[in-house]
Amino acid sequence: MKKNLMPYIVCFSAALFLAYELMQLHMMNAIAPLLMQDLQLSAMGFGYISATYLLADVLFLLPAGMILDRFDVRRVILSALFVCILGTVGFASSHHLLVAAFCHFLSGIGNAFCFLSCMILVTRWFEEKMRGRIMGLIITIGMLGAFIAQSPFSLLAEALGWRNALYLDALIGLLLFALLFITIKENCTSKKVHQTIPLFEALKASIKNPVTLRVGLYTSLLNLPLMVLSAVFASLFLTQIHHFSLSQSAFIASMIAIGTIFGSPIYGSLSDYFGMRRLWMIFGAILSSAIMTLIIFSPSNPLYIGVLFFLLGLFTSSQVLGYPTITEHSPKNLEGTSMGIAAVIIMGLPMLIQPLVGTIMDLLWRGKITDLQSRIYPFESFLAAFLLLPIFFLVAAYLVIAPFEKEDSATNTQVLS
């Protein structure tokens, strides 16, 4: 029984690392007004701090994939988590934009390794026919971290101050480190024994794979609500345009994560059961575009907006299908490298979009400020910035309309024409 449970213990323990990293990303939305007030930041400045987390991802994701193809996953996970904890402590102690940005960058280094590590562990511990649902469940666990980083963390930050809340966050990281030290193990029976491909040959082979690039971009575009709304700008939109409280806004923003929690295993199970992934990916992208448009023009009704945020997370969670699709279309000795290249795209685009959204908002700012010198943005600022998202979702659907060489099914038997 213990042997049968070991794959689940290993992979779901690693998923807790993903949950912790998503806390570091999404807590920025929960503490946005407090942090901007404390450090006297504009939306653009705040966007740049948030983007440093994604910059670290972009810089380290490709090396992370190659490292995971060559070294023990357990050591990689523990090292990455330790760096993330250091970044969290430093961010809590910072009093300057550059220091805060650098420390948030350190936390992002950890994030570069967490999800790829989970994907590699899944491919080594589970058969292909189960990977869609297992990856969906891993993302569900990860999204719990994104949920905790919203309303619960905002309440904690209001009660203790955002700095003390981050110190407590770092303590949780240390406890997680102890847990992963005990539970993470390699699967010796399926560990790769083939010859490692030289570095540049591995890069060339992975980049030439069109599925890696197309599906990586699709996943990145469908991930934008989590990266741009839930992680950064949703609370500003909800507090300034709809005049909700900070805790109420953080709770509504967390509905994206809740929707993803439900949607990820649903999409994974459906794609495994019906033996196809591409159709569900198109379905999710098109409906996401419609829901995002409704959010932009929604009336100030918290229940209505909360439902829309939930549906946005539910439909955009079709991005979970991108990960098994990429690994299934990659050579067995290049799974980590292929995922690393795709992950650079997945995290690199949000890194550019976050400050772009802030810049657009600042360009349309009318000079209005609060008594505490924080900027107040008009609806037109959010409208111009947020309209990018429904357009991007339609682009994502277009990327996967053209068929792959074979359908990404658990059995890989259905060929699309």
C-alpha positions as CSV (number, residue, x, y, z in Angstrom):
1,M,0.0,0.0,0.0
2,K,2.8,2.3,0.9
3,K,4.4,1.7,-2.5
4,N,1.1,2.4,-4.2
5,L,0.8,5.7,-2.3
6,M,4.3,6.9,-2.9
7,P,3.7,8.5,-6.3
8,Y,0.9,10.6,-4.8
9,I,2.9,11.5,-1.7
10,V,5.9,12.6,-3.7
11,C,4.0,14.6,-6.4
12,F,1.4,16.2,-4.1
13,S,4.1,17.2,-1.6
14,A,6.0,18.9,-4.5
15,A,2.7,20.6,-5.3
16,L,2.8,22.3,-1.9
17,F,6.0,24.0,-3.1
18,L,4.0,25.3,-6.1
19,A,1.3,26.5,-3.7
20,Y,3.9,28.3,-1.7
21,E,5.4,30.0,-4.7
22,L,2.0,31.1,-6.0
23,M,1.5,32.7,-2.6
24,Q,4.6,34.8,-3.2
25,L,3.3,35.9,-6.6
26,H,-0.4,36.6,-5.7
27,M,0.2,38.2,-2.4
28,M,1.3,41.3,-4.3
29,N,-2.4,41.9,-5.3
30,A,-3.5,41.6,-1.6
31,I,-1.0,44.0,-0.3
32,A,-0.9,46.4,-3.3
33,P,-2.6,49.4,-1.6
34,L,-0.5,49.0,1.6
35,L,2.8,48.5,-0.3
36,M,2.2,51.4,-2.7
37,Q,1.4,53.7,0.2
38,D,4.4,52.6,2.2
39,L,6.9,52.9,-0.6
40,Q,5.1,55.7,-2.5
41,L,4.8,53.7,-5.7
42,S,2.9,54.5,-8.9
43,A,1.0,51.7,-10.8
44,M,4.0,51.5,-13.1
45,G,6.5,51.2,-10.2
46,F,4.4,48.6,-8.5
47,G,4.1,46.7,-11.8
48,Y,7.9,46.7,-12.2
49,I,8.3,45.2,-8.7
50,S,5.8,42.5,-9.5
51,A,7.4,41.8,-12.9
52,T,10.8,41.1,-11.2
53,Y,9.3,37.9,-10.0
54,L,8.5,36.9,-13.6
55,L,11.8,38.2,-14.8
56,A,13.5,35.7,-12.5
57,D,11.3,33.0,-14.0
58,V,12.3,34.0,-17.6
59,L,16.0,34.0,-16.8
60,F,16.0,30.7,-14.8
61,L,13.3,28.6,-16.4
62,L,15.4,27.3,-19.2
63,P,18.4,26.5,-17.0
64,A,15.9,24.9,-14.6
65,G,14.7,22.6,-17.3
66,M,18.2,21.5,-18.2
67,I,19.2,21.1,-14.6
68,L,16.2,18.9,-14.0
69,D,17.1,16.8,-17.0
70,R,20.5,16.2,-15.4
71,F,20.3,16.4,-11.6
72,D,18.4,14.9,-8.7
73,V,14.9,16.6,-8.4
74,R,14.9,16.5,-4.6
75,R,18.1,18.6,-4.3
76,V,16.8,21.0,-6.9
77,I,13.5,21.6,-5.1
78,L,15.1,22.1,-1.7
79,S,17.7,24.5,-3.1
80,A,15.0,26.6,-4.9
81,L,12.8,26.7,-1.9
82,F,15.6,28.0,0.3
83,V,16.3,30.8,-2.2
84,C,12.6,31.7,-2.2
85,I,12.5,31.9,1.6
86,L,15.6,34.3,1.6
87,G,13.8,36.5,-0.9
88,T,10.6,36.6,1.2
89,V,12.6,37.7,4.3
90,G,14.4,40.3,2.4
91,F,11.3,41.7,0.8
92,A,9.7,42.0,4.2
93,S,12.7,44.1,5.4
94,S,12.9,46.4,2.4
95,H,12.3,50.1,2.5
96,H,13.3,51.0,-1.1
97,L,11.9,50.1,-4.5
98,L,15.1,48.5,-5.8
99,V,15.7,46.4,-2.7
100,A,12.1,45.2,-2.8
101,A,12.4,44.4,-6.5
102,F,15.6,42.4,-6.0
103,C,14.2,40.4,-3.1
104,H,11.0,39.7,-5.1
105,F,13.4,38.6,-7.9
106,L,14.9,36.0,-5.5
107,S,11.5,34.6,-4.8
108,G,10.9,34.3,-8.5
109,I,14.0,32.2,-8.9
110,G,12.4,29.6,-6.7
111,N,9.3,29.7,-8.8
112,A,11.3,28.9,-11.9
113,F,12.0,25.4,-10.5
114,C,8.8,24.5,-8.6
115,F,6.3,23.8,-11.4
116,L,8.9,22.2,-13.7
117,S,9.9,19.9,-10.8
118,C,6.3,18.9,-10.4
119,M,5.9,18.1,-14.1
120,I,9.1,16.0,-14.1
121,L,8.0,14.1,-11.0
122,V,4.7,13.3,-12.6
123,T,6.3,12.0,-15.8
124,R,8.6,9.7,-13.7
125,W,6.0,8.4,-11.2
126,F,2.8,8.1,-13.3
127,E,1.8,6.4,-16.6
128,E,0.9,8.7,-19.5
129,K,-2.8,7.8,-19.3
130,M,-3.0,9.4,-15.8
131,R,-0.9,12.5,-16.3
132,G,-3.6,14.9,-17.3
133,R,-5.7,14.4,-14.2
134,I,-2.6,14.3,-11.9
135,M,-1.3,17.6,-13.4
136,G,-4.7,19.1,-13.0
137,L,-4.8,18.1,-9.3
138,I,-1.3,19.5,-8.8
139,I,-2.4,22.8,-10.2
140,T,-5.5,22.6,-7.9
141,I,-3.2,22.3,-4.9
142,G,-1.0,25.1,-6.2
143,M,-4.1,27.4,-6.6
144,L,-4.8,26.9,-2.9
145,G,-1.7,29.0,-2.4
146,A,-3.0,31.7,-4.7
147,F,-6.3,31.7,-2.8
148,I,-4.7,32.0,0.6
149,A,-2.6,34.9,-0.8
150,Q,-5.7,36.9,-1.5
151,S,-8.4,37.5,1.1
152,P,-6.8,35.6,4.0
153,F,-3.4,37.2,3.4
154,S,-5.0,40.7,3.0
155,L,-6.7,40.3,6.4
156,L,-3.5,39.1,7.9
157,A,-1.6,42.1,6.4
158,E,-4.2,44.5,7.7
159,A,-4.0,43.0,11.2
160,L,-0.3,42.6,11.5
161,G,1.1,44.9,8.8
162,W,2.3,43.7,5.5
163,R,5.9,43.3,6.7
164,N,5.0,41.0,9.7
165,A,2.7,39.0,7.4
166,L,5.6,38.3,5.1
167,Y,7.8,37.2,8.1
168,L,5.1,34.7,9.0
169,D,5.1,33.7,5.3
170,A,8.8,33.0,5.5
171,L,8.3,30.8,8.7
172,I,5.7,28.8,6.7
173,G,8.4,28.3,4.1
174,L,10.8,26.8,6.6
175,L,8.2,24.3,7.8
176,L,7.5,23.4,4.2
177,F,11.3,22.9,3.6
178,A,11.3,20.3,6.5
179,L,8.3,18.5,5.0
180,L,9.8,18.3,1.5
181,F,13.1,17.1,2.9
182,I,11.3,14.0,4.2
183,T,8.8,13.3,1.4
184,I,10.4,14.1,-1.9
185,K,12.1,11.0,-3.5
186,E,13.2,9.9,-7.0
187,N,11.6,7.0,-8.7
188,C,14.6,4.8,-9.3
189,T,12.7,2.3,-11.5
190,S,11.8,5.0,-14.1
191,K,14.7,7.3,-13.7
192,K,16.2,8.1,-17.1
193,V,19.1,5.9,-18.1
194,H,19.6,7.1,-21.7
195,Q,22.5,9.3,-22.7
196,T,22.1,13.0,-22.0
197,I,22.0,15.1,-25.1
198,P,24.6,17.9,-25.3
199,L,23.4,21.3,-24.2
200,F,23.0,23.1,-27.6
201,E,21.7,20.0,-29.4
202,A,19.0,19.7,-26.7
203,L,18.1,23.4,-27.1
204,K,17.9,23.1,-30.9
205,A,15.8,20.0,-30.9
206,S,13.3,21.5,-28.3
207,I,13.0,24.9,-30.1
208,K,12.4,23.2,-33.5
209,N,9.4,21.4,-32.0
210,P,6.4,23.6,-33.1
211,V,4.1,22.2,-30.4
212,T,6.4,23.4,-27.7
213,L,6.2,27.0,-29.0
214,R,2.5,27.1,-29.9
215,V,1.3,25.4,-26.8
216,G,3.7,27.4,-24.6
217,L,2.3,30.7,-26.0
218,Y,-1.3,29.4,-25.6
219,T,-0.7,28.5,-22.0
220,S,0.9,31.9,-21.3
221,L,-2.0,33.8,-22.8
222,L,-4.6,31.8,-20.8
223,N,-2.5,32.3,-17.7
224,L,-2.7,36.1,-17.8
225,P,-5.8,36.5,-15.5
226,L,-3.8,34.8,-12.8
227,M,-0.6,36.8,-13.5
228,V,-2.1,40.2,-14.3
229,L,-5.5,40.4,-12.5
230,S,-5.3,38.0,-9.5
231,A,-1.6,38.7,-8.8
232,V,-1.4,42.4,-9.4
233,F,-4.2,44.7,-10.5
234,A,-7.6,43.2,-9.5
235,S,-7.7,44.9,-6.1
236,L,-6.9,48.3,-7.6
237,F,-9.7,47.8,-10.1
238,L,-12.2,46.7,-7.6
239,T,-11.4,49.2,-4.9
240,Q,-11.1,52.3,-7.2
241,I,-13.8,51.6,-9.8
242,H,-16.3,49.6,-7.8
243,H,-15.4,51.0,-4.4
244,F,-15.3,47.6,-2.6
245,S,-13.2,47.3,0.5
246,L,-9.7,45.9,0.3
247,S,-10.6,42.6,2.0
248,Q,-13.7,42.3,-0.2
249,S,-11.7,43.0,-3.3
250,A,-9.1,40.4,-2.4
251,F,-11.8,37.8,-1.9
252,I,-13.3,38.5,-5.3
253,A,-9.9,38.4,-6.9
254,S,-9.3,35.0,-5.2
255,M,-12.3,33.7,-7.2
256,I,-9.9,33.3,-10.2
257,A,-7.8,30.9,-8.2
258,I,-10.9,29.1,-6.9
259,G,-12.2,28.7,-10.5
260,T,-8.8,27.3,-11.5
261,I,-8.9,24.9,-8.5
262,F,-12.1,23.4,-9.8
263,G,-11.4,23.7,-13.5
264,S,-7.9,22.2,-13.6
265,P,-8.9,18.6,-12.6
266,I,-12.1,18.9,-14.7
267,Y,-10.2,19.7,-17.8
268,G,-7.5,17.1,-17.1
269,S,-10.1,14.4,-16.5
270,L,-12.1,15.3,-19.5
271,S,-9.1,15.3,-21.8
272,D,-7.9,12.0,-20.5
273,Y,-11.4,10.4,-20.7
274,F,-12.3,11.6,-24.3
275,G,-8.7,11.1,-25.5
276,M,-8.2,14.7,-26.8
277,R,-6.8,18.0,-25.4
278,R,-7.0,20.5,-28.3
279,L,-10.8,20.8,-28.4
280,W,-11.0,21.6,-24.7
281,M,-8.2,24.1,-25.1
282,I,-10.1,26.0,-27.8
283,F,-13.3,25.8,-25.8
284,G,-11.7,27.4,-22.7
285,A,-10.0,30.2,-24.7
286,I,-13.2,31.4,-26.5
287,L,-15.3,31.4,-23.3
288,S,-12.6,33.1,-21.4
289,S,-12.6,36.0,-23.9
290,A,-16.4,36.4,-23.4
291,I,-16.2,36.3,-19.6
292,M,-13.3,38.9,-19.5
293,T,-15.3,41.3,-21.6
294,L,-18.2,41.0,-19.2
295,I,-15.9,41.7,-16.2
296,I,-14.6,44.9,-17.8
297,F,-18.1,46.3,-18.2
298,S,-19.8,44.8,-15.2
299,P,-21.9,46.8,-12.7
300,S,-20.8,47.3,-9.2
301,N,-22.4,44.2,-7.8
302,P,-19.9,42.1,-5.7
303,L,-21.8,38.8,-6.1
304,Y,-22.1,39.3,-9.9
305,I,-18.4,40.2,-10.3
306,G,-17.4,37.4,-8.0
307,V,-19.2,34.9,-10.1
308,L,-17.5,36.3,-13.3
309,F,-14.1,36.1,-11.7
310,F,-14.8,32.4,-10.7
311,L,-15.9,31.6,-14.3
312,L,-12.8,33.3,-15.7
313,G,-10.6,31.1,-13.5
314,L,-12.7,28.1,-14.5
315,F,-12.5,28.6,-18.2
316,T,-8.9,29.8,-18.4
317,S,-7.8,26.7,-16.4
318,S,-7.8,24.9,-19.8
319,Q,-4.2,26.1,-19.8
320,V,-3.5,23.1,-17.6
321,L,-3.7,20.9,-20.7
322,G,-0.7,22.6,-22.2
323,Y,1.7,20.9,-19.8
324,P,1.0,17.3,-20.6
325,T,0.7,18.2,-24.3
326,I,4.2,19.5,-24.3
327,T,5.7,16.6,-22.4
328,E,3.8,14.1,-24.6
329,H,5.3,15.7,-27.8
330,S,8.9,15.8,-26.4
331,P,11.6,13.2,-26.5
332,K,11.9,11.4,-23.1
333,N,15.3,12.8,-22.6
334,L,14.2,16.4,-23.4
335,E,11.1,16.7,-21.3
336,G,12.7,19.1,-18.8
337,T,14.3,21.2,-21.6
338,S,11.1,21.4,-23.6
339,M,9.1,22.4,-20.5
340,G,11.8,25.0,-19.7
341,I,11.5,26.6,-23.1
342,A,7.7,26.6,-22.9
343,A,7.9,28.0,-19.4
344,V,10.1,30.9,-20.6
345,I,7.2,31.8,-22.9
346,I,4.6,31.1,-20.3
347,M,6.2,33.4,-17.7
348,G,8.0,35.7,-20.0
349,L,4.9,37.2,-21.6
350,P,3.3,38.1,-18.3
351,M,6.6,39.7,-17.3
352,L,6.1,42.1,-20.2
353,I,2.3,42.5,-19.8
354,Q,2.4,43.5,-16.1
355,P,4.4,46.7,-16.5
356,L,2.6,47.3,-19.8
357,V,-0.7,47.4,-18.0
358,G,0.7,49.7,-15.4
359,T,2.1,52.0,-18.1
360,I,-1.2,52.2,-19.9
361,M,-2.9,53.0,-16.7
362,D,-0.4,55.8,-15.9
363,L,-0.7,57.3,-19.4
364,L,-4.5,57.7,-18.9
365,W,-4.2,58.8,-15.2
366,R,-5.8,62.3,-14.7
367,G,-3.7,63.4,-11.8
368,K,-6.2,62.5,-9.0
369,I,-4.6,61.3,-5.8
370,T,-5.8,60.4,-2.3
371,D,-4.9,62.2,0.9
372,L,-2.1,59.6,1.3
373,Q,-0.6,60.5,-2.1
374,S,-1.8,57.3,-3.8
375,R,-3.0,57.5,-7.4
376,I,-6.6,57.1,-8.3
377,Y,-7.2,55.8,-11.8
378,P,-10.3,56.5,-13.9
379,F,-12.3,53.7,-15.6
380,E,-10.7,54.5,-19.0
381,S,-7.3,53.5,-17.6
382,F,-8.5,50.1,-16.6
383,L,-10.6,49.7,-19.8
384,A,-7.6,50.4,-22.1
385,A,-5.3,48.0,-20.2
386,F,-7.8,45.2,-19.5
387,L,-9.1,45.0,-23.1
388,L,-5.8,43.4,-24.0
389,L,-6.9,40.2,-22.3
390,P,-10.0,39.1,-24.3
391,I,-8.0,39.8,-27.5
392,F,-5.2,37.6,-26.2
393,F,-7.6,34.8,-25.4
394,L,-8.9,34.7,-29.0
395,V,-5.3,34.7,-30.3
396,A,-4.7,31.7,-28.0
397,A,-7.7,29.8,-29.5
398,Y,-6.3,30.5,-33.0
399,L,-2.9,29.0,-32.0
400,V,-4.4,25.6,-31.3
401,I,-7.1,25.5,-34.0
402,A,-4.5,24.0,-36.4
403,P,-4.1,20.3,-35.4
404,F,-1.0,18.8,-33.9
405,E,0.7,15.8,-35.6
406,K,-1.3,13.6,-33.3
407,E,-4.0,14.2,-30.7
408,D,-2.6,14.6,-27.1
409,S,-4.5,11.7,-25.7
410,A,-3.5,9.4,-22.9
411,T,-3.0,6.6,-25.4
412,N,-1.7,8.9,-28.2
413,T,-3.8,6.9,-30.8
414,Q,-6.1,9.4,-32.3
415,V,-4.6,11.2,-35.3
416,L,-6.1,14.6,-36.3
417,S,-6.4,15.5,-39.9
